[in-house]
Amino acid sequence: MSDAFRSTDVEVAPFTRASPALDAAGGPVPGLAGATTAFWLATSINPQIAESSPQRVAADYAAFSDFLEGLARHSSPPPVVLLSSGGTVYDDRARPPYDESSPTSPRSAYGKAKLALELQLRERAPRGSVVVRISNAYGPGQPVASGQGVVAHWLRAARREEHLRIFGDPNSSRDYVYVDDVAAAMLAVHRHIGDLPAVINIGSGVPTSLQALAETVLDVVGDSSLGIEVEEARTFDVHSTWLDVTLADTALGWRSRTSLHDGLAAAWSAVSRLGDPQQ
């Protein structure tokens, strides 16, 4: 995302655990204090980790709480853009697609963790702050993490000439959005900050079944000898979820531009060139 901003001459000040956004006294460092927009992308959890490690969920919550508290010490804090999960916070008992007014009642620990951060933002963040609920993002350089990122897992399997493994019903659907499109959406959020609704969905707006995704991966890879294996669903998997992204078009002038085939081809090219995705 930083590269996408820099390509348009937007000044970026990235913060990490090694280069924190808050000073020793708990206030914002100069790069944050003078920012127009503060994006919160920091997390140490994914769906599987959230189920098994409640202490890491609590640590994520505390880190965001400290961040908001630090901003509150500044006389003119920037609005905060919280990247949340469009695939897990909505109530999957409701029928997709989900728009921003759809009920939120996540059953996974990950979805509950993301919704808890959203609540913090609504209660404590500076005026003009926004929750961006992103669907299943994918693209070149995506790390292989246990319990998350089916595209990265399948591209690594294809690189190793292994079968693709589907957990649960092959007909269950997800919303896959290419990473460059997500970066373009965040740039649009930055440009419109202060004049946006409180919650915005970012996704392709198109449901893709796991079966169709696997078949598209095999088509991109071009190896008909690879097969597809189906295994039992995991406890944190939802059946089908995809987003209504009409508001993103209206409020940001944004739509996903990259087709699933083209996005997978770009991700596969990176894996072919660089080797297995980072683990």
HELIX and SHEET records of a PDB file:
HELIX    1   1 SER A    2  ARG A    6  1                                   5    
HELIX    2   2 PRO A   30  ALA A   33  1                                   4    
HELIX    3   3 PRO A   47  SER A   52  1                                   6    
HELIX    4   4 PRO A   54  ALA A   72  1                                  19    
HELIX    5   5 ALA A  109  ARG A  124  1                                  16    
HELIX    6   6 VAL A  150  ARG A  159  1                                  10    
HELIX    7   7 VAL A  179  HIS A  192  1                                  14    
HELIX    8   8 LEU A  210  VAL A  221  1                                  12    
HELIX    9   9 THR A  246  LEU A  252  1                                   7    
HELIX   10  10 LEU A  260  LEU A  274  1                                  15    
SHEET    1   A 4 ALA A  38  TRP A  40  0                                        
SHEET    2   A 4 VAL A  80  SER A  85  1                                        
SHEET    3   A 4 VAL A 130  ILE A 134  1                                        
SHEET    4   A 4 VAL A 199  ILE A 202  1                                        
SHEET    1   B 2 ASN A 136  TYR A 138  0                                        
SHEET    2   B 2 TYR A 176  TYR A 178  1                                        
SHEET    1   C 2 LEU A 164  PHE A 167  0                                        
SHEET    2   C 2 ILE A 228  GLU A 231  1                                        
SHEET    1   D 2 SER A 173  ARG A 174  0                                        
SHEET    2   D 2 THR A 208  SER A 209 -1                                        
END                                                                             
